[in-house]
Amino acid sequence: MAKTEITAEPGIPQIIITREFEAPRDLVFRAYTDPELIVRWLGPRDLTTRFEYHEPRDGGRWRYVSTDPAGNEHGFRGVFHGTPSVDGGIVQTFEYEGVPGHVALETVTFEETGGRTLVRSVSGFQSVEDRDGMVASGAEYGVRESDERLTALLAELQSR
């Protein structure tokens, strides 16, 4: 079974996340860029996610809201830098609206080998403190559960 690797080196304001999926690169990229698919795997299972807008082009904005079982909403937003593509990956900013002003720059790449796709996400933060705040927020749990949900979604999409 594939395992999500999360690296946050002490003193360096970045987080690197890697995960290999048993799916072709085009399908994994689609799951990362199609808002109808993203809401099916992004975040922990107990949250419901909806997109307010999603403009996957250079300068395009995105915003989604996750709702917990108690009805509390958590907004996230960003801007695409360059147009996302399977070859060039995705470059975007990421900001949790609950702690505004702490913006990360994320780069996601997709590398296929033998029908499997390695996804590598590098998030650069404005400071080590911002990075540590993300780690302390419990984001690791959300990342791992998202990857499990994405694994199941990719299997479902391939079985059709």
Buried (B, 14 or more C-beta within 10 A) or exposed (E): EBEBEBEBEEEEBBBBBBBBBBBBBEBBBBBBBEBEBBBBBBBBEEBBBEBEEBEBEEEBBBBBBBBEEEEEEBBBBBBBBBEBEBEEBBBBBBBBEEEEEBBBBBBBBBEBEEEBBBBBBBBBBEEBEBBBBBEEEEBBEBBBBBBBBBBEBBEEBEEE
